[in-house]
Amino acid sequence: MTVSAAVLKSFGLSGGKLTRFESGLINASWRVDTPSGKSFVLQRVNPMFPATINSDIDTVTRHLRDKGMPTPLIVPTTDGAPALQAAGEVWRVLTYLPGVSRDTLQNARQASEAGTLLGRFHNAVSDLDHTFSNPRLGVHDTAAHLANLRRALAAHGDHSQFDRVKPLAERILELARRLPELPLTRERIVHGDPKISNFIFDPDTDEGIGLVDLDSVASMPIVLELGDALRSWCNPLGEDTAETTFSVPFFRAAIEGYSRGAPDLLSEDEWQALPDATLTIALELAARFAADALQESYFGWDTVRFENASQHNWVRAAGQLCLAEKIRVEWKALQSAVRPRAPIRRL
């Protein structure tokens, strides 16, 4: 994929050197290094997002900046628009946030920094009053994702991978029957996709710098965001392997870091529900991936490692199910980490 000179000109970036970012499955992204020595990020925005999402990002990032938090900022076009719409495509430019991102964490220090950074983010936007153009309703509707898995099993019995997917799906549905109920309290502004690769770290000190990829910013119960974050951060083997592990030391470090970044933000019920939320989101994702191993409608898969989307999503589903099972094994330790003086509830 190439970037036209007209797109670069629209943002005042003519003559910039482009380097394609290979990571990321949604937006096509390039680093642009200008002759003046400044760097930016150019993105062709996936059509799954409305063009108005760029105004949402502009509002949130300016609010973060005003709170003193490092963040990418929308760079308007030469006409002052937050994005360029041309030939059926949407392009945007953001300021470049220096640092490194990681697909997995290597140590508890990084987990602690991720927790602090997400806490700071949640704290900073807690007083922002904004209605989002892309509310992402139902993104963590666990019951709906489980129902979709049942429909996929009923509708795709002739799929070439059905005999492989069915036993995995049945294990997911069985474990889902014992999921705890989450305290879905009032909605708050959240990042929406707090996987560890969306966090920028200092390459030398591991200090958390800021969050990127803000297309998913929306309002939802905060325990859903934290469950998604913790199941990502505490899996040092990553999401593209069927065998995973869950790091209790990473979990402890992450929630300790979060308590520093947002010491008074969570209610007692929300704080105590963190193990429940982590288990729920891991199993929810297992259901989503298992369903798509039959439906094959997911927007991206690794064409180098896998022959088709079904194979990749089977591995994703198996990995998240394995993670959920590992969480259950460590259940007492996780509950002790969030409420050390409270009685342990058995699953």
Secondary structure, 3 states (H helix, E strand, C coil): CCCCHHHHHHCCCCCCEEEECCCCCCCEEEEEECCCCCEEEEEEECCCCCCCHHHHHHHHHHHHHHCCCCCCCEECCCCCCCCEEECCEEEEEEECCCCECCCCCCCHHHHHHHHHHHHHHHHHHCCCCCCCCCCCCCCCCHHHHHHHHHHHHHHCCCCCCHHHHHHHHHHHHHHHCCCCCCCCCCEEEECCCCCHHHEEECCCCCCEEEECCCCCCEEEEHHHHHHHHHHHHCCCCCCCCCCCCCCHHHHHHHHHHHHHHCCCCCCHHHHHCHHHHHHHHHHHHHHHHHHHHHHCCCCCCCCCCCCCHHHHHHHHHHHHHHHHHHHHHCHHHHHHHHCCCCCCCCC
